[in-house]
C-alpha cells in the first residue's frame, strides 16, 4: 500500500474510466481468473450462440457468476471484493456484498448526505460519525460509508480519530506498526500516515496509530484543525470516526472541526435520553447534525 508523499496529495490511484476501455476477458486474464485459451473458447461460444461473454463463459463452466461480477465491477470502475478475498474484514460489507440490503441502505444514506451536507467547497467535505455509547456500530457505519463514497468515484479519506478504542486498523487489516493520526498530531509523521487501499480505488485511510497517553490534548491541538483543513482541500469526502460520547469529550472537539456530524444509535440499545444529550451537545458546539442512523446490525 503506497501512501501519498504529503498530507496534501489527493488519493488518485487510476485514471477515471480506464477500466471501461478493457474487455471482460482481458480483465479476467490479468487477474488470473481466466486463461487465454479459455477466453478464446468463450468467444467462439459467444459468436456461435449469440450470447454475452459472461453468459457464454458460465455456460461452458469456465467462469462463475462471481468472476463475471468481478470483471463488470472493474470495467465500470465499481470495485468490490470476491468471497475468497480476505484482504479486509468481512465487516466491510460494502466491499464484499454490494448488492445486499444493508449496502442499498448505505447508498441511500450517501444520497441524503450529498443533498444535506457534502458540497464543492472545502468547508463542506468533512463529517464525523458519532454515537453515545461504544458497540453501537459507529465504526462500522463510518468504514462502510467511506467505501460507498469511494465507489461513487469520490476521492475519499477515512480518519480514525478514536485514539482510545480505534477500529479502522483492524477493519482494513492495516499494519499496526504504521504511523497514524497520533503520529501526525505529535509531529512524528506526515503524508506517509495516509494509506491507500488498493483494492478499493479512491479510498484512503488515516488510522489512529499508536495510542497516546493524552488523546484529548492531542485532538485539541491546532494541528488537528489544520489537518482537517488540508485534507478537505485534497479529498472530496472526509469521514471521521470518533470516540463514543460516553467514553470522552473528544468527539465534540473533533466534530467542531468538521462542522457536521452523523449520529448513530443502535436499535433496542441506545437510551433516548443519551441520544438527546448527544444531539444537544453537538448543537451547543455549533455542529450541524445532518442525519441519524438507527443501526440494526
N, C-alpha and C positions, 0 to 999 in steps of 0.2 A: 504494500500500500504506500504510494508515494505522496507525501504531503506537499502543499504549496510552499514556496520558498519564503513567503512572508504572510503575515496575517491579512494583508490587503489583497492578496491574489485570489480571484474567484476560482471556484472549483469546476472548471471546464475540463471534461475528460474526453470529449469526442466532438466531431463536427455534427451539428444537428442535421438529421435526415440522412446521414451517411449510410445507415443500416438499410434504408429502403432501396438503395442502389444495388444491393446484393440479392441474389436469388435465395429461396429457401434451401435449395441443395447446397449452395456454396456455404451458407451459414452452418448447416449441419455437418458438412465435411470439415470445416475449420474447427468446429467444436468437438470433433471426434465421434459424433453420433452416427455418422454415415460414411461409407467408403465411396470412392469414385465409381467403382463397378456397380455398387448398389444404386447410385444416383442415375447411372445410365439405364439400368433395368426399370427404374421408376419412370423415367422419361419415356421409354418405349411403351410401358403400360399406359401411361397418361395419354399418349398420342393415339394408341390403338383403341381406347375405350372412351375418349373424350372426358377424362377425369381431371380434377385438380391434382396438383402434385402431392399434397398431403393425403388425399383420399386414395390415390394410386399406391402410395407408399404403405399405408395401413393395410390395404387390400393384399399387397404382396407379403405383408408381415415383416417388412424391413424397418419400419418405424412404429412407434406408439403415438397415441394422441398427445401424450406429454411432450414427445420430441417435436411434433408439429407445432404445438402451442409455444414451445420454447423458441423455435425459429421465427414464428409470426411475431412474437414479442420483440425479438431482436430487430426484425425487419421494420417494425413500426415504432422503434425507439421506446418500447414499453417493457423494460427488463423485469423479469421475475425469476425466482429460483425453482428448480425442479425438486421433486420429492427426495432425491438422493443427495442433494447438495446440503452439506452440513456447515457451510462457512458462517452462517448466522444462527442465532437461536430460533427455534421453531415459533417463538412468540412474536417474531416479526411476521405476522400473518399477511401483511400487505405484500411481502416479497414471495411468500410461498403459496398463498391461496387467494390470488387476485380476483377470483370470481365468487368468493364466498359472501354470505350475507353481511358479515361484520365489515368486510372491506368496502362493500357498497355503502354501508353507513358512514364509513370513514371518508369516502368520496363525497357524500352528501354534506358532511361536516366541512370538508375542504371548500366546497362551493359556497357554503354560508360564510365561512371566514374570509373568502375572497371578496364577497359582497360587503361584509360588515367592517373589515379592517385592512387587509393587505392591499397596498397600492404601489404606485411607481416611485413615490417619494421615500427616501431612506428612513424617515421617522415613522413610517408605517410598514416596516418589514419585520419587526421582532414581535414575538408573542410568547409569554410564559404560560406554562401548563401547571396549574396549582390544584391542591386538594387540602382538605382539613386534616386527614389522618394518613398514615402510611397504609400500604396494601389496599389502596382504592383504585389502582390501575392508572395512576398518573403517568408513570414512566412508560407503560405500555402504550398509552394513547399518544404521548409525545413522540415515541420512536416510530410508530406506525403512521402517524400524521406526517412526519418528516418524509417517510418513504413515499406516501401517495402524492405529496407535493413534488418530490423529485421525479416521479413517474409522469407528472404533467409537463415536465421539461423545465421546471423552475430550478435555478441554482439554489440548493437548499443546504443549510447548515443546522445541525442539531447540537446544542450545547448542553452538557450535563453540568448544571450549576448546583447540584446537590452534593456538597462537599462533606456530607455526613454519612449518607447511605446511598451512594451512587449506584445506578443500574445499567447505564448505557454501555459501559465497557463490557459487561457480561452479555448483554443482548446482541451486541455486534461482534463479540468474540475478539476484542482488541487485546493486544499485548499489554499486560498490566505494568510493564516496565516503561512504557512510553510516557512522555510528559503529557500534561493535560492543563485544564483551567487553572489549577492551583499553581502550576509552574509558571504560567503566563502572568498571573497576578503578582507573583513574588519576583518577577523579573528574570526567571531562570530559563524561559523558553519564549518562542515567538511563533512563527508560522508553522514550524515543524510539529507543533502540537495538534494542528488540524489534520485529520486523517481522511483521505478519500476512501470511499467504499467502492472498489472497482466493479463489483457485481451489480451495483445499483447506480447507474450513470446519473451524475448530477448531485449525488448525496455525499456530504462530508460530515464528520463527527468530531467535535471537540470534547473528549472525555473529561471527567473530573480530575483525573490524575491522582497523585499521592494525597492521602487525607491529611490536611493540615491541622495543627492544634488550635488554630484561630480562624475557623471558617467565616464567621460573621465579620470579623475585622478585615479579612481579605476581600470579601464581597463589597464591603463599604468603601474600599479604596477608590480613588478617582480612576485608577487603571481599569476597573471594571466598566465604568461608564464609557471610557474612551474605546475599550474593546468593542462594546456593543455598537458604538457609532461607526467604527471602522468596518466591522463585518457587514453591517447594514448597507454600506456603500459597495460591497463586493458581492453580496449574495442577494437573491430575490426574496428569499424566505429564511428567517432565523427562528427556529423553535427552541425554547429554553425549558429544560426540565428543572424543577425546583424542589427544595425540601418541603415536606408537609408542614402546614402552618402550626400544627401541634408540636412539631419537633423543634422548630426555631423560628425566629422572626426574619431569617434570611430571605424567605420568599417575598416579603414585602419590599425589601431593598432591591431585589432583582427585578421585580415587576415594575417598580417605579422607573427603572432604567429603560425597560422595554416599552412601557406606557400602555400595554394591553395584556389581558390575561384571559385564558380559557379555564373555567372551573370544572373540575372532575369530582363526581361523587359516585359512590357505589350503592346500587340498589339494595335496600334492606340492611344497610350497614351504616351509612353516614347519618348521624343525628341532624335533624333540621336546624336546631339552634347553632350548631357548629358551622353549618353551611352559611347561615345568615350572618354570623360573626365574621366569617372569612370574606364575604362579599362587602360588608360594611368597612372592614379594614382596608380592602383594596380601594373602595370608593374614597375613603378618607385620605388616601395617598394619591388621589387623582389618577388612578389607574382605571382604564376603561375595561369593564367586564364585557367582552364581546360575545360570550356564549357560555353554555354549560352543557356538560355531558353526563348523562346518567349511565354509568358503566354496569353492565350486567354480566361481564365476563371475568 
